[in-house]
Amino acid sequence: MKKNILGLDLGTTTLGIAISRSGLLVSGYENFRFNNGRYDLALEEVERIVKEENVQAICIGYPLQLSGKVSAMAVTSLGFARLIEESTGLKVELIDERWSTKEATRILQDGGKDGFQRKEIIDETAAKLILETYLDKLRLSDKSDEDL
């Protein structure tokens, strides 16, 4: 499964980006900042990275409410995913991320990061968790295919 895969965590002014170049390991790529609602700038950044890194797959966090209902941000993430698909031709996988930011905060706190340091990299860390979830899903799918 060696292919370059992006993981994205979309916010209203930030886009956390992670990458896997092996299908096994995940690295933070960047925490891209844009003006509130300027998703066109975030899209341009994704397009740039897709070309520069020869990305073959993308996943994005889909922030459902804890109850499982679709949140306003989930609708925004879905729309952003569709824009990426239209502009790159790549399918974008939606990943349930109800706990990713909370987990990212815990990881950064455990790593000794203070509030300012966490704020600077929280979305990138959440994107790494989203991408790890996607890779786990792919591995489970590959394993069940082998069992057939």
C-alpha positions as CSV (number, residue, x, y, z in Angstrom):
1,M,0.0,0.0,0.0
2,K,2.9,2.4,-0.7
3,K,1.3,5.6,-1.8
4,N,1.2,9.2,-0.7
5,I,-1.9,9.9,1.4
6,L,-3.0,13.2,2.9
7,G,-5.1,13.6,6.1
8,L,-6.9,16.9,6.6
9,D,-8.6,18.5,9.6
10,L,-10.6,21.5,8.5
11,G,-11.5,24.4,10.8
12,T,-12.9,27.8,10.1
13,T,-9.4,29.5,9.9
14,T,-7.0,26.5,9.8
15,L,-6.4,23.4,7.9
16,G,-4.3,20.8,9.7
17,I,-2.4,18.6,7.2
18,A,-0.7,15.3,7.7
19,I,0.9,13.0,5.2
20,S,1.9,9.3,4.9
21,R,4.4,8.5,2.2
22,S,4.5,4.8,3.1
23,G,1.0,3.8,4.1
24,L,2.5,3.0,7.5
25,L,4.0,6.1,9.1
26,V,2.2,9.4,9.5
27,S,4.0,12.8,9.7
28,G,2.6,16.2,10.3
29,Y,2.9,18.3,7.2
30,E,1.6,21.8,8.2
31,N,-1.0,23.8,10.0
32,F,-2.2,26.1,7.1
33,R,-3.9,29.3,8.3
34,F,-6.4,31.3,6.2
35,N,-8.9,34.1,6.7
36,N,-12.2,33.0,8.2
37,G,-14.3,31.3,5.5
38,R,-11.6,31.6,2.8
39,Y,-11.8,27.9,2.0
40,D,-10.6,28.7,-1.6
41,L,-7.2,29.5,-0.1
42,A,-7.2,26.2,1.8
43,L,-8.2,24.4,-1.5
44,E,-5.3,26.0,-3.3
45,E,-2.9,24.7,-0.7
46,V,-4.3,21.2,-0.9
47,E,-4.0,21.3,-4.7
48,R,-0.4,22.5,-4.4
49,I,0.5,19.7,-2.0
50,V,-1.3,17.1,-4.1
51,K,0.9,18.0,-7.1
52,E,4.1,18.6,-5.1
53,E,3.9,15.3,-3.2
54,N,2.2,13.2,-5.9
55,V,-0.7,12.4,-3.5
56,Q,-2.9,9.5,-4.5
57,A,-5.5,9.5,-1.7
58,I,-7.0,12.0,0.7
59,C,-9.1,11.7,3.9
60,I,-10.7,14.5,5.8
61,G,-12.2,14.7,9.3
62,Y,-16.0,14.6,9.4
63,P,-16.9,16.2,12.7
64,L,-20.2,14.6,13.7
65,Q,-21.8,15.6,16.9
66,L,-21.3,13.2,19.8
67,S,-24.9,11.9,19.2
68,G,-23.8,11.0,15.6
69,K,-25.9,13.8,14.1
70,V,-24.4,15.9,11.3
71,S,-22.9,19.2,12.6
72,A,-22.6,22.5,10.7
73,M,-18.8,21.9,10.4
74,A,-19.5,18.4,9.1
75,V,-21.5,20.0,6.3
76,T,-18.6,22.4,5.6
77,S,-16.1,19.5,5.6
78,L,-18.3,17.5,3.2
79,G,-18.5,20.5,0.8
80,F,-14.7,21.0,1.0
81,A,-14.2,17.3,0.3
82,R,-16.3,17.6,-2.8
83,L,-14.4,20.7,-4.0
84,I,-11.1,18.7,-3.6
85,E,-12.6,15.8,-5.6
86,E,-13.7,18.1,-8.4
87,S,-10.3,20.0,-8.6
88,T,-8.0,17.0,-8.1
89,G,-9.9,14.0,-9.4
90,L,-9.1,12.1,-6.2
91,K,-11.8,10.6,-4.0
92,V,-11.8,12.0,-0.5
93,E,-12.7,9.7,2.3
94,L,-14.7,11.1,5.2
95,I,-13.4,10.0,8.6
96,D,-15.5,10.3,11.8
97,E,-13.4,12.6,14.0
98,R,-15.7,13.2,17.0
99,W,-12.7,12.6,19.3
100,S,-9.7,13.7,17.3
101,T,-9.2,17.2,18.7
102,K,-9.7,16.0,22.3
103,E,-7.2,13.2,21.7
104,A,-4.8,15.6,20.0
105,T,-5.0,17.9,23.0
106,R,-4.3,15.0,25.4
107,I,-1.3,13.9,23.3
108,L,0.1,17.4,23.2
109,Q,-0.5,18.0,26.9
110,D,1.2,14.7,27.7
111,G,4.1,15.8,25.5
112,G,4.5,19.0,27.7
113,K,3.1,21.5,25.2
114,D,1.7,24.6,26.8
115,G,-1.5,26.3,25.6
116,F,0.2,28.5,23.0
117,Q,2.2,25.6,21.6
118,R,-0.9,23.4,21.4
119,K,-2.8,26.0,19.6
120,E,0.0,26.2,17.0
121,I,-0.1,22.5,16.1
122,I,-3.4,21.1,17.3
123,D,-5.0,20.9,13.8
124,E,-1.9,19.2,12.3
125,T,-2.0,16.7,15.2
126,A,-5.7,16.1,14.7
127,A,-5.0,15.5,11.0
128,K,-2.4,12.9,11.9
129,L,-5.0,11.1,14.0
130,I,-7.5,11.3,11.2
131,L,-4.9,9.9,8.8
132,E,-3.9,7.1,11.2
133,T,-7.6,6.1,11.5
134,Y,-7.9,6.0,7.7
135,L,-4.7,3.9,7.4
136,D,-6.0,1.5,10.1
137,K,-9.3,1.2,8.1
138,L,-7.3,0.4,4.9
139,R,-5.2,-2.2,6.8
140,L,-8.4,-3.9,8.2
141,S,-9.9,-3.9,4.7
142,D,-6.8,-5.5,3.2
143,K,-6.7,-8.1,6.0
144,S,-10.4,-9.1,5.5
145,D,-9.7,-9.3,1.7
146,E,-6.9,-11.8,2.5
147,D,-9.2,-13.9,4.6
148,L,-11.6,-14.5,1.7
